[in-house]
């Protein structure tokens, strides 16, 4: 891969070649609103009925739903990672199927099995998709989706779960506003001196990214951000808990102040750079872990940066962290000349 060239980040011709992925990032808020407006009539008709024995979620971002529901859901919640269903699932249970890709064979098979067992089903999918067809039953609620955006589908499903009194209230509009705020601050039309995502991309240009989030949702965002960084750099960007990241940082040799930046060019053995995702979680153990990581970075001259999202509801802060990280990854890929930003 070519060396990072920060001049590409303010070159209008270069940025124009990346218009599609940058535009998709910027339109996150619009997709959230679009999915909500399209599905709200269905969602607002839902009412609390017989409480299920358990909720089983599968498909894209099922673990994000679990992260939101686990603290408040009045029944056991399982994020099921495999095809099919647990053997105990039956008519007393609620099955959530997240099917942004409506032709996934594994989800189709799971939908068929849930229908055969008589389970109640809530499915987020296109009305014309194969998985929606195979999940159809008297006990099925289809939450229609149209954008193919898993994050937008998660938000409308969480809104549906709130109407069923199984999850917390969700303001899709406030989450969309949070995404719009990040898009505005990270616009490609803002030059390097005024764009925090471009600045952070430059800081990570030659680094081995380490990503940490202290809360459950910040850690979830961290895994997504690390995946985006891996996709554009080809580097082993690591998202892990504080203990594991501490081991990587402490194993790093202190930087050589006499190293020649031209003679000692970046190699496969890159220095790590720690990115902390801070969503304002005030628990003492989170604060202690963050302080310990920063102190370890200071001892061995490892750079650390922080993405903050301290205002708004939990999901709005999650989306702010996620989108800030995704924009950073996009600009990092542009500076490196990555052919596709996904």
HELIX and SHEET records of a PDB file:
HELIX    1   1 UNK A    6  UNK A   10  5                                   5    
HELIX    2   2 UNK A   12  UNK A   17  1                                   6    
HELIX    3   3 UNK A   19  UNK A   26  1                                   8    
HELIX    4   4 UNK A   28  UNK A   44  1                                  17    
HELIX    5   5 UNK A   62  UNK A   69  1                                   8    
HELIX    6   6 UNK A  105  UNK A  117  1                                  13    
HELIX    7   7 UNK A  130  UNK A  135  1                                   6    
HELIX    8   8 UNK A  150  UNK A  163  1                                  14    
HELIX    9   9 UNK A  172  UNK A  185  1                                  14    
HELIX   10  10 UNK A  196  UNK A  203  1                                   8    
HELIX   11  11 UNK A  216  UNK A  233  1                                  18    
HELIX   12  12 UNK A  242  UNK A  250  1                                   9    
HELIX   13  13 UNK A  284  UNK A  299  1                                  16    
HELIX   14  14 UNK A  314  UNK A  336  1                                  23    
SHEET    1   A 5 UNK A  76  UNK A  79  0                                        
SHEET    2   A 5 UNK A  54  UNK A  59  1                                        
SHEET    3   A 5 UNK A  94  UNK A  98  1                                        
SHEET    4   A 5 UNK A 120  UNK A 125  1                                        
SHEET    5   A 5 UNK A 140  UNK A 144  1                                        
SHEET    1   B 4 UNK A 238  UNK A 239  0                                        
SHEET    2   B 4 UNK A 208  UNK A 213  1                                        
SHEET    3   B 4 UNK A 272  UNK A 278  1                                        
SHEET    4   B 4 UNK A 303  UNK A 308  1                                        
END                                                                             
